Amino acid sequence: MTKPILLVLIFCLNVSMASAQEIQAKTFKYPYDVKVYDLPTASNGIDYRVFVRTPLRPPADGEKSSSFYFLDALANMTPAASMTYNYEIFNYIPSAFYIGIGYQNEGDGPWTQENRTRDYTPTAFAPPSGHFLENSRKDWENSGGASAFFDVVEKEIISFIESQFDVDPNYRVLIGKSTSGLGATYAALERPGLFNRYVIISPAIWWDDWLNSREDRWVMKAARKTAKTVYPKETRIYFAVGEAEERLDLVTDLYVLTKSLRKRRNTNLKINLEVLKGEQHEGVFPAAFMRGIAGVYAGEENRKPSSVALEW
């Protein structure tokens, strides 16, 4: 290599390094307006934080905006709001407030398992000696707070939202996945009428305890106990699970649960279950949520017809 060429290369390298050193990182701003509300200490002693993304378009004539409530807010709400941008703009789903139920002690992340274990589990559970969860205290310690949590949701969080925003109280949607899917299942069984649409993805219905027979776990006990529940308005529940989740029997568990719910023959209770081919627990949320949120509105008169044409 000749000396002039070498000098040119050294000069270009120095200019490139200088330019790189001048580039400063900037704080990312989420492209949609999200308001954050820190609520007073709730009746269960917890300080909740509520995230609210306002609708992207006005409601259709004669309608009010729906409200989509997300459990596991930090994990699920903002990606879901971004993914459904076109669904909302083009009216596959209604104009909606996206509402994430979070916690002041988490700030803006990361979320903690301790909050999920307390609020989304319907019964207290402590593993016996030798159990696979014995040394993972965050997954069971202080469990069993779902009833107290949904008292807060009903009497404090929903009341706050509906006092602040012009939403339709007849169109509340609850979204949960995994442990929060267990919480959403609790609400569907134990709090009829609180929500009328559910998107429940890979719910941890093995709770208390996977080593017990299916009929002896909380979910099937609750299904039997609430068999005569009357749903005051049409309630659509969309369950989804990844095909690969059968390694923990979750596909079979959901077939058994949904069959028991369908056998009620309650005209206001509508059930759909989809097993998503090739999906596993860790990555099932995006596809399941997109299908579910459009699916729970399928066939409605004011909606644009979607390829997610679930029948209810």
Buried (B, 14 or more C-beta within 10 A) or exposed (E): EEEEEEEEEEEEEEEEEEEEEEEEEEEEEEEEEBEEBEBEEBEBEBEBBBBBBBBBEEBEEEEBBBBBBBBBBBBBBBEBBEBBEEBBEEBBBBBBBBBBBBBEEBEEEEBBBBBBBBBBBBBEBEBEEEBEBEEEBEBBBBBBBBEBBBBBBBEBBBEBBBEEBEBBEEBBBBBBBBBBBBBBBBBBBBBBBBBBBBBBBBBBBBBBBBEEEBEEBBBBBBBEEBEEBEBEEEBBBBBBBBEBBBEBEBBEBBBBBBEBBEEBEBEBBBBBBBBBEEBBBEEBBBBBBBBBBBBBBBEEEEBEEBEBEBEB
